[in-house]
């Protein structure tokens, strides 16, 4: 299962939503989780979203 958590963008341009697998301590793009991410944003991490799309496509072909 996956969830969304707010963290710093890889480029350091402010907060974005990252995709995180519940059993991992890092985002799908490889950034470590930062506790206490309570900023508001409507931006999403493009590398996380690309990785999530790939994971979902692989799951649907199995």
DADA-V977966 format. One record per residue. N is the residue number from 1. RES is the residue in three letters. PSI is psi as a letter, one per 30 degrees, with the letter a starting at -180 (none if undefined). D_CENTER is the distance of its C-alpha to the mean C-alpha in Angstrom with 2 decimals. Layout:
n->N res->RES psi->PSI d_center->D_CENTER
n->N res->RES psi->PSI d_center->D_CENTER
This chain:
n->1 res->UNK psi->l d_center->12.56
n->2 res->UNK psi->l d_center->8.92
n->3 res->UNK psi->l d_center->7.90
n->4 res->UNK psi->k d_center->6.03
n->5 res->UNK psi->k d_center->6.59
n->6 res->UNK psi->k d_center->7.95
n->7 res->UNK psi->l d_center->8.25
n->8 res->UNK psi->k d_center->10.26
n->9 res->UNK psi->l d_center->9.73
n->10 res->UNK psi->e d_center->10.62
n->11 res->UNK psi->f d_center->13.94
n->12 res->UNK psi->g d_center->14.51
n->13 res->UNK psi->h d_center->15.20
n->14 res->UNK psi->a d_center->14.11
n->15 res->UNK psi->k d_center->11.30
n->16 res->UNK psi->l d_center->8.39
n->17 res->UNK psi->k d_center->5.94
n->18 res->UNK psi->l d_center->2.25
n->19 res->UNK psi->k d_center->2.38
n->20 res->UNK psi->k d_center->5.01
n->21 res->UNK psi->k d_center->8.46
n->22 res->UNK psi->f d_center->11.09
n->23 res->UNK psi->g d_center->13.24
n->24 res->UNK psi->l d_center->11.16
n->25 res->UNK psi->g d_center->10.97
n->26 res->UNK psi->l d_center->8.28
n->27 res->UNK psi->l d_center->4.66
n->28 res->UNK psi->f d_center->5.30
n->29 res->UNK psi->f d_center->6.43
n->30 res->UNK psi->f d_center->8.53
n->31 res->UNK psi->k d_center->8.30
n->32 res->UNK psi->k d_center->10.00
n->33 res->UNK psi->k d_center->9.27
n->34 res->UNK psi->j d_center->11.67
n->35 res->UNK psi->k d_center->13.84
n->36 res->UNK psi->g d_center->15.22
n->37 res->UNK psi->j d_center->12.61
n->38 res->UNK psi->g d_center->14.80
n->39 res->UNK psi->l d_center->14.87
n->40 res->UNK psi->k d_center->14.94
n->41 res->UNK psi->l d_center->13.35
n->42 res->UNK psi->g d_center->13.14
n->43 res->UNK psi->k d_center->11.13
n->44 res->UNK psi->k d_center->7.81
n->45 res->UNK psi->j d_center->6.23
n->46 res->UNK psi->e d_center->8.59
n->47 res->UNK psi->e d_center->7.92
n->48 res->UNK psi->e d_center->4.56
n->49 res->UNK psi->e d_center->6.87
n->50 res->UNK psi->e d_center->9.71
n->51 res->UNK psi->e d_center->8.75
n->52 res->UNK psi->e d_center->8.18
n->53 res->UNK psi->e d_center->11.45
n->54 res->UNK psi->e d_center->13.11
n->55 res->UNK psi->e d_center->12.51
n->56 res->UNK psi->e d_center->13.91
n->57 res->UNK psi->e d_center->16.72
n->58 res->UNK psi->e d_center->17.67
n->59 res->UNK psi->e d_center->17.90
n->60 res->UNK psi->f d_center->20.11
n->61 res->UNK psi->f d_center->22.46
n->62 res->UNK psi->none d_center->23.15
